[in-house]
Amino acid sequence: MKRVIVFVFLLLLTVTASFAATTPEDIARAVKPESLQHPYLYFTADDVADLRQRIETDPTAADIMAKLLAEANRLMYTPVETELPPEAKHPRYWSDNKHNNYVSSHQRAAQTLAFVYQMTGDEKYAQKAFEFTDPLCDMHLWMYRAHEFPIIYSRVWPWNVADDQVVFSYDIRSGHMGYEIAAVYDWLYPALNKRQRDRIRGALLENVILLCRGNYDYHWWANAYRCNWCGICFSGLGAASLALLTENPELVDVVAESYNRMSRMFDEFGVDGGWQEGRSYWAYGMNSCMYFMEALRYTTNGKYNLYLHPRIKANPADFALYGLTGYFGDGSGAIVGTPYFLTRLVEETGDDEAAWYLQNFLGDGSTMWDILWPKTDRQGKEPRVKSKHFRTIDWAFMRSGFKDPESVTIACKAGLNDDPHHGHLDIGQFMVTWRDQYFITDLGSGKYFYDEKYFDEIRWDYPQASSKGHNVVFVNGEEQICAKYKDQPWQDGIGGKILDFRTSDARDYVLMDPTNAYPGKELKGWRRHIVLDKPVVTVVLDEVSSARGAEIEARFHSEAGQEAHDNFMLLKGKKGTMAVIPVMENAFTLREGKHPYLPVRKDAKFQWIPYFGIVTKAKSDNTRIVSVIVPVEDADEAAEIARSASTSDSGETTLTFRYRGKEMAYRFDGEDEGLVLAR
């Protein structure tokens, strides 16, 4: 037994040591720049025959290649525009996108042609690829104008970033271009002359590597380990440096720095795989990191394999799978990730749940990367437990299953209000999804715009980022606060906590305490209980502490149409109807409202964003608001449920109502800090 313990201990030491800070000398020994011969980032000349065989025998790869070849042949006769369209000084205001479209279309053309050259061996494609690359090399910077000083300077900086930020010469597009043009350089190298090679090499040095090499800490994103910018930017730096090692072997120092900083970013992943910026930013950041991760893994023969970082290996796709419907912050509740990225996660980690997510939610690939890394045929295993609490970020998801639209999914969050980059003031927020529609929803920037001022402190006045645009509680209109404001010190502990999370085949339960998300002047305490009685019954109990006589509002937003009745709200969706039925001893009103929304954009159109609230006056220091949220056929059924519902508020709270022939009962026992759902 002692030998087993010693072995496990040594194994853990080995895993930890493999992600300790590496050195340029270590990288040089692993990569051996003197032995490299292009292409080598993702495949070698010896691998090309196998890739061609895959294209001949695999129908998906064959279809992708046929499409790429058709596009390459069209590009052969496409005149290359060499004049870069000017970019407006305020692109998020003017938003014509001509400049960005020019850059992205030239990059895609160059990469497509370079890959087709490798797969066919026909150098005409390589020369045309260089024609599309040359104007990109002529650019002064590879940045988005919105990320240069005039606009980005007033941004509120994220965690681990000092306020004194003045250097803005490298951004996420620089990172994208770094790993994209690195691949073009690597694939075209055998067909180019020295001047052509040096043209691309010079651009990678000037627009990516030398802007940051030795000066990392002057760039805000270099230490922003909880922001996807960190991984995207270092992926470009690392991949570009790897691509240039044949001419510039000294760039192993940039490779080492990129590896070390990316590893620190992965250290900030939650113990369950959660990422505070949200699921779409997790997918965007990780997919971008993958290009450097793959190139480094491949060129070091697996010695430096960031897929095996403990925070990735343990939960490679849990956030993507369990977090479905979690439309929090600026993120998305939709399916996220690409087939080739998930394939690499599955193959490197061997995770069955990631494989199940890939096979059941992502279709076949359609890109050149899907030829390189074809979708794994590993079927994986559906998780037995469908609900999950992401403990580090304090998000929770409750459901009966992942794929049945007839069952309800509830997404809810607590955590800290300490992400001024993509977070919202939404502690205590929850969403209810049924029949593929958000009946209780987040507004989300994905449904609106990143405009000229969205990332400044004024974002807390936007309905989609402020607490007023979320399904939270207000006492006399008091809103939540952020832990960080422009040029102000961080405030620790601003936010909330999930105090209890339970899941079973029949019922799930979450208890949140969002009290510390507020200034504490009006709202003295708030505990939100959410119960999912599977498959479709939702019960929300809000315990609110305030001064007597205060106005308390529990607010709701919905994608469905609102129809107010005397004692319930009907939500009419595309494929069904739900009712929100307040049950409480206090008198209440259902109050409808709407947010005015007009983004700072040239062609913006004014919108009203509707919401409604359950509003009551506090008769004592503690007020309890119960909301029953259930599917109904019509207003008559909702009215019948409302008539049957009752609650008793003594030391405990008991809720009863009748729903579709069944007596529903919920008892919340009183404890020192407040109520808790009886076990």
Secondary structure, DSSP 8 states (H G I E B T S, - for coil): -HHHHHHHHHHHHHHHHHTS---HHHHHHHH-GGG--SS-SS--HHHHHHHHHHHHH-HHHHHHHHHHHHHHHHHHTS----S-----SSHHHH---HHHHHHHHHHHHHHHHHHHHHHH--HHHHHHHHHHHHHHHT-S----GGGSHHHHTTB---TT--S-----S--HHHHHHHHHHHHHHHHHGGG--HHHHHHHHHHHIIIIIHHHTT-GGGSGGGG-TTSHHHHHHHHHHHHHHHHTTTT-GGGHHHHHHHHHHHHHHHHTS-TTS--TT-HHHHHHHHHHHHHHHHHHHHHTTTSS-GGGSHHHHSSSSHHHHHTTT---TT---S----HHHHHHHHHHH--HHHHHHHHHH-----SHHHHHS----------S---EEETTTTEEEE-S-SS-TTS-EEEEE-SBS--TTT--S-TT-EEEEETTEEEE----GGGS---TTTTBGGGGGSTTTSGGGSS-EEETT-----S--TTS---TT-B-EEEEEEE-SSEEEEEEE-GGGS-SSS--EEEEEEEEETTTEEEEEEEEE--TT-EEEEEE--SSEEEE-SS-EEEE-SS-EEEEEEE-SS-EEEEEEEEEE--SSTT---EEEEEEEEEEE-SSSEEEEEEEEEEESSHHHHHHHHHH-EEEESSSEEEEEEETTEEEEEEEEE-SSSEEE--
